Amino acid sequence: LNALTNKSFRGLNQLTYLNLARNRLQFLAFQQPFQYLNALEILNLDRNTQMNLTKLTFQGLEESLIELSLQNCNLSSFVSMNNPFESFLHLQ
């Protein structure tokens, strides 16, 4: 799996766990693939080595997500105004 769209998870608003580890996911700058997953608590994105995260990548998960795994994703740095993690309320 290498791409998700803004509608990939439409209709799955009760989903609480999603494992997308070991794929080749890439996100476009204005893409919001998780916007309909407002009950998601755990998201595993481990070993997606080509990911580029933006502020919009996790749009919709701000209030529900408590665990986000990004092991071995080769993430380097984020510009402060484009920080994809700043809006999480309950991330542990």
N, C-alpha and C positions, 0 to 999 in steps of 0.2 A: 504494500500500500504506500503510495507516495503523495497522494493529494486528498484533501477534504474540501468540501464546498460549504457555503453558508447554510445549506439545507441538508447536509449529511446526517444530522441527528435530529431532524425535525420530527416531532411526534413522540420523542423519547424523554419527555420532561420529567418522568419519574425514575429515570436511571440514576443509580447512586455510585456505581463503580464502572470504570472504563479502562481497559488495558489496551494500549496502542503501542506497546513496546516492540522493539526490533522491526521497525519499518523504515521507510525512507521519507518520512513526512517533511514537506516543505509548506510554509504558509506565506501567502501573498500579503503585501503591506496592509491592505484594507479588508482582509478576510477575517470573519468571525465564526469559525466552524463550531464553536461550543455554545453559541448564543441561546440555544433552546434547552440546554442541559442545566436548568436552574435548581435541580435537586442533587446534582453530582457532588459527591463528597471526596472521592478518591480518583485521581487520574494518574496513570502510569504512562510516561512517554520515554522511558529508558531506551538507550541505544538507537535513537533517531539522530544520527550523526550529521545530518544535513539541515537541521532545523534552523530557521531564523525567526525569532520571536519578536513581536511588536506589542504595543500597548493594547491593541484590539484582539490579539490572539485568544486571550482568555475571557473576552467579554461575555457576560452572562453567568460566570462562575464566582463572581466577587463575594457573594453572601453565603454560598453553600460549600465551596471547596475547603477541605481541612487538610488534605494530603496531596502533594504534587511531587512525583518522582521524576527526576531528570538525570539520572545517573548515566555516565558515559555518552553524553550528547555533544561534547566538544563545544559547549557554549563559552564565549569569551567575555564579552562586556556589553553593556547597554548604555545608551545615552540617557541621562536622567529624565528628560522629558518624554522618552519613549520606553520607560521601564515597564515591562509586562507584569511585574509583581506588586506594584505599589497600591493597587486598589483592593487587594484581598483583605477581608475582614477577619477571617477565622483560620487562615493557613497556619499550620503548626510545624 
